């Protein structure tokens, strides 16, 4: 099998001045993609800003023989998202790939969580994906080609103490991904998500010594595959950690049916409702309705 390449493809990667985003950018550029390295250059909490990280990562790519331009617009506003995509259009004339990777942390136990901890996290992770993807989406529809990769998290899919804001934003990205997959299908636009675990400045306190085994470069191969033109899937979510790739999916149990359902019925059949054997993996709402119709008929 020939090596996979990205010749003539233009990729926009947010939060690409360091960590996971930088590794994604390096890999795609090494395979021929022209890359917009977006990074506001702020702290882990999203405070401050500097052109240094974006410029350094873009220069690194160019020094290695790739093609990249830096961008320091914020994903947190519609105007910033539009400006990021405009950087790609001005530099390369098109946009084929968007990887929404920018992120911040403002962790706190839920009873202590205040709007100044909630709103910035939603703005960067969830609204940021909307802000960057929408202007790119319009171009992707026009050219009948596009790939979108959203960065979710096991903190959203599974939950994690002290991260109600982050977890809500990250699980929101799973729903966002699945809707994009459905809306993009007839335009040859595919959207998927990853839930990475990697040793970066955002996770160093959480992971401790384990961070050394979780090289962010080991996440980038699945990221690159999911935005490649040959990738066959859309609307799916993949776990990536330390060289292990696995799939997260949403399963639906067979459940319990009673056309005269009562509260006591739910109590009495709750274990049957919860039982996991015989589950299905619905691709969309229509699949759930199909299961319902089996009972109604």
C-alpha positions as semicolon CSV with decimal commas, in nm:
position;residue;x (nm);y (nm);z (nm)
1;X;0,000;0,000;0,000
2;X;0,135;0,347;-0,085
3;X;0,204;0,600;0,189
4;X;-0,079;0,839;0,267
5;X;-0,027;1,198;0,157
6;X;-0,199;1,534;0,173
7;X;-0,064;1,700;-0,141
8;X;-0,270;2,002;-0,249
9;X;-0,471;1,992;0,073
10;X;-0,497;2,292;0,304
11;X;-0,536;2,226;0,676
12;X;-0,636;2,471;0,949
13;X;-0,534;2,352;1,295
14;X;-0,628;2,554;1,601
15;X;-0,416;2,550;1,913
16;X;-0,126;2,430;1,699
17;X;0,152;2,628;1,864
18;X;0,229;2,341;2,102
19;X;0,114;2,005;2,235
20;X;-0,125;1,799;2,028
21;X;-0,192;2,068;1,769
22;X;0,175;2,115;1,693
23;X;0,219;1,741;1,639
24;X;-0,085;1,731;1,409
25;X;0,057;2,020;1,210
26;X;0,402;1,863;1,183
27;X;0,261;1,531;1,062
28;X;0,022;1,676;0,805
29;X;0,287;1,915;0,673
30;X;0,540;1,630;0,645
31;X;0,286;1,450;0,422
32;X;0,239;1,748;0,191
33;X;-0,040;1,955;0,346
34;X;-0,025;2,333;0,352
35;X;-0,099;2,429;0,710
36;X;-0,240;2,727;0,896
37;X;-0,092;2,712;1,245
38;X;-0,341;2,893;1,465
39;X;-0,257;2,971;1,826
40;X;-0,350;3,266;2,044
41;X;-0,045;3,200;2,259
42;X;-0,222;3,235;2,592
43;X;-0,191;3,048;2,919
44;X;-0,356;2,717;3,001
45;X;-0,638;2,923;3,155
46;X;-0,675;3,120;2,833
47;X;-0,524;3,439;2,967
48;X;-0,283;3,664;2,779
49;X;-0,151;3,604;2,431
50;X;0,163;3,590;2,221
51;X;0,243;3,539;1,854
52;X;0,545;3,332;1,955
53;X;0,399;2,978;1,963
54;X;0,220;3,002;1,627
55;X;0,517;3,165;1,459
56;X;0,765;2,916;1,604
57;X;0,560;2,611;1,499
58;X;0,505;2,750;1,148
59;X;0,875;2,830;1,116
60;X;0,964;2,479;1,231
61;X;0,748;2,332;0,957
62;X;0,897;2,560;0,693
63;X;1,252;2,482;0,808
64;X;1,172;2,112;0,764
65;X;1,069;2,172;0,405
66;X;0,695;2,200;0,462
67;X;0,459;2,491;0,403
68;X;0,289;2,672;0,688
69;X;0,170;3,017;0,792
70;X;0,099;3,134;1,148
71;X;-0,230;3,280;1,270
72;X;-0,302;3,434;1,609
73;X;-0,675;3,506;1,590
74;X;-0,898;3,384;1,873
75;X;-1,140;3,097;1,813
76;X;-1,365;3,234;2,087
77;X;-1,556;3,480;1,865
78;X;-1,727;3,447;1,526
79;X;-1,504;3,724;1,395
80;X;-1,192;3,541;1,509
81;X;-1,307;3,214;1,354
82;X;-1,378;3,385;1,023
83;X;-1,037;3,552;1,032
84;X;-0,863;3,216;1,085
85;X;-1,028;3,069;0,776
86;X;-0,953;3,388;0,583
87;X;-0,585;3,336;0,664
88;X;-0,606;3,001;0,484
89;X;-0,788;3,149;0,186
90;X;-0,544;3,440;0,155
91;X;-0,238;3,215;0,182
92;X;-0,351;2,907;-0,009
93;X;-0,680;2,983;-0,183
94;X;-0,887;2,708;-0,021
95;X;-0,950;2,507;0,295
96;X;-0,990;2,128;0,298
97;X;-0,933;2,029;0,660
98;X;-1,025;2,183;0,993
99;X;-0,892;2,035;1,316
100;X;-1,052;2,200;1,617
101;X;-0,789;2,150;1,883
102;X;-0,764;2,480;2,075
103;X;-0,843;2,444;2,441
104;X;-0,813;2,591;2,790
105;X;-0,880;2,465;3,143
106;X;-1,052;2,631;3,438
107;X;-1,119;2,338;3,668
108;X;-1,317;2,364;3,989
109;X;-1,562;2,145;4,180
110;X;-1,912;2,216;4,053
111;X;-2,040;2,383;4,372
112;X;-1,759;2,639;4,336
113;X;-1,794;2,691;3,961
114;X;-1,878;3,047;3,860
115;X;-1,951;3,208;3,521
116;X;-1,592;3,327;3,483
117;X;-1,489;2,959;3,490
118;X;-1,771;2,834;3,267
119;X;-1,806;3,086;2,984
120;X;-1,442;3,102;2,863
121;X;-1,420;2,720;2,849
122;X;-1,741;2,695;2,645
123;X;-1,626;2,983;2,426
124;X;-1,297;2,817;2,332
125;X;-1,391;2,450;2,311
126;X;-1,752;2,441;2,195
127;X;-1,834;2,779;2,047
128;X;-1,481;2,793;1,910
129;X;-1,549;2,484;1,701
130;X;-1,865;2,649;1,566
131;X;-1,681;2,975;1,498
132;X;-1,397;2,817;1,300
133;X;-1,588;2,540;1,126
134;X;-1,882;2,740;0,992
135;X;-1,688;2,968;0,751
136;X;-1,482;2,668;0,640
137;X;-1,797;2,460;0,598
138;X;-1,937;2,705;0,343
139;X;-1,623;2,667;0,131
140;X;-1,624;2,289;0,174
141;X;-1,981;2,267;0,047
142;X;-1,890;2,478;-0,256
143;X;-1,596;2,253;-0,344
144;X;-1,777;1,928;-0,251
145;X;-1,496;1,819;-0,024
146;X;-1,399;1,866;0,337
147;X;-1,279;1,697;0,653
148;X;-1,349;1,817;1,008
149;X;-1,193;1,673;1,322
150;X;-1,313;1,782;1,664
151;X;-1,116;1,723;1,981
152;X;-1,348;1,575;2,243
153;X;-1,230;1,417;2,569
154;X;-1,289;1,123;2,797
155;X;-1,376;1,391;3,055
156;X;-1,685;1,462;2,848
157;X;-1,773;1,109;2,743
158;X;-1,707;0,952;3,084
159;X;-1,698;1,251;3,320
160;X;-1,418;1,374;3,547
161;X;-1,432;1,539;3,889
162;X;-1,387;1,915;3,879
163;X;-1,445;1,947;3,505
164;X;-1,818;2,010;3,462
165;X;-1,743;2,303;3,230
166;X;-1,482;2,119;3,025
167;X;-1,677;1,792;3,019
168;X;-1,996;1,962;2,903
169;X;-1,809;2,140;2,624
170;X;-1,632;1,824;2,513
171;X;-1,947;1,610;2,505
172;X;-2,113;1,895;2,318
173;X;-1,849;1,847;2,050
174;X;-1,956;1,483;2,010
175;X;-2,310;1,596;1,928
176;X;-2,171;1,867;1,699
177;X;-1,962;1,606;1,518
178;X;-2,253;1,371;1,461
179;X;-2,474;1,645;1,319
180;X;-2,197;1,764;1,085
181;X;-2,149;1,406;0,967
182;X;-2,514;1,387;0,867
183;X;-2,534;1,731;0,707
184;X;-2,204;1,693;0,523
185;X;-2,267;1,353;0,370
186;X;-2,398;1,458;0,031
187;X;-2,120;1,718;-0,006
188;X;-1,836;1,470;0,055
189;X;-1,765;1,632;0,389
190;X;-1,680;1,398;0,675
191;X;-1,661;1,485;1,043
192;X;-1,515;1,275;1,323
193;X;-1,382;1,328;1,674
194;X;-1,096;1,211;1,889
195;X;-1,077;1,179;2,266
196;X;-0,701;1,201;2,325
197;X;-0,496;1,137;2,635
198;X;-0,153;1,296;2,601
199;X;0,118;1,456;2,807
200;X;0,090;1,829;2,738
201;X;0,100;2,143;2,950
202;X;-0,279;2,111;2,993
203;X;-0,255;1,763;3,144
204;X;0,078;1,761;3,328
205;X;-0,083;1,801;3,672
206;X;-0,353;1,545;3,600
207;X;-0,126;1,277;3,454
208;X;0,188;1,323;3,663
209;X;0,465;1,068;3,581
210;X;0,232;0,890;3,337
211;X;0,265;1,186;3,102
212;X;0,606;1,058;2,989
213;X;0,442;0,751;2,832
214;X;0,172;0,955;2,660
215;X;0,361;1,129;2,380
216;X;0,122;1,364;2,195
217;X;0,287;1,257;1,869
218;X;0,121;0,917;1,915
219;X;-0,223;1,079;1,886
220;X;-0,152;1,246;1,552
221;X;-0,166;0,934;1,331
222;X;-0,537;0,878;1,408
223;X;-0,603;1,250;1,371
224;X;-0,436;1,248;1,030
225;X;-0,620;0,934;0,917
226;X;-0,959;1,079;1,012
227;X;-0,896;1,388;0,795
228;X;-0,753;1,196;0,500
229;X;-0,956;1,163;0,181
230;X;-0,940;0,781;0,200
231;X;-1,089;0,757;0,549
232;X;-1,426;0,581;0,511
233;X;-1,600;0,678;0,837
234;X;-1,791;0,982;0,953
235;X;-1,961;1,073;1,279
236;X;-1,738;0,849;1,490
237;X;-1,527;0,906;1,802
238;X;-1,187;0,751;1,871
239;X;-0,984;0,723;2,189
240;X;-0,610;0,778;2,144
241;X;-0,350;0,732;2,416
242;X;0,016;0,629;2,412
243;X;-0,009;0,439;2,084
244;X;-0,341;0,265;2,155
245;X;-0,636;0,357;1,933
246;X;-0,990;0,246;2,020
247;X;-1,342;0,348;1,932
248;X;-1,600;0,505;2,162
249;X;-1,959;0,449;2,055
250;X;-2,314;0,505;2,179
251;X;-2,503;0,182;2,240
252;X;-2,878;0,132;2,281
253;X;-3,000;-0,162;2,493
254;X;-3,303;-0,368;2,384
255;X;-3,485;-0,224;2,682
256;X;-3,835;-0,307;2,801
257;X;-4,163;-0,233;2,623
258;X;-4,511;-0,203;2,768
259;X;-4,783;-0,002;2,591
260;X;-4,948;0,055;2,930
261;X;-4,626;0,154;3,106
262;X;-4,647;0,261;3,471
263;X;-4,397;0,393;3,721
264;X;-4,398;0,056;3,895
265;X;-4,324;-0,118;3,563
266;X;-4,009;0,088;3,529
267;X;-3,907;-0,006;3,885
268;X;-3,978;-0,374;3,835
269;X;-3,800;-0,401;3,500
270;X;-3,516;-0,158;3,561
271;X;-3,243;-0,422;3,546
272;X;-3,385;-0,545;3,214
273;X;-3,381;-0,186;3,086
274;X;-3,018;-0,146;3,191
275;X;-2,894;-0,487;3,071
276;X;-2,620;-0,439;2,811
277;X;-2,634;-0,763;2,616
278;X;-2,799;-0,737;2,275
279;X;-2,729;-0,366;2,237
280;X;-2,728;-0,191;1,901
281;X;-2,516;0,104;1,783
282;X;-2,754;0,353;1,618
283;X;-2,600;0,568;1,347
284;X;-2,870;0,830;1,389
285;X;-3,219;0,909;1,511
286;X;-3,374;0,704;1,230
287;X;-3,207;0,390;1,365
288;X;-3,362;0,444;1,707
289;X;-3,703;0,498;1,548
290;X;-3,657;0,170;1,359
291;X;-3,611;-0,010;1,691
292;X;-3,920;0,162;1,831
293;X;-4,132;0,061;1,533
294;X;-4,051;-0,305;1,599
295;X;-4,241;-0,273;1,926
296;X;-4,529;-0,074;1,780
297;X;-4,588;-0,325;1,502
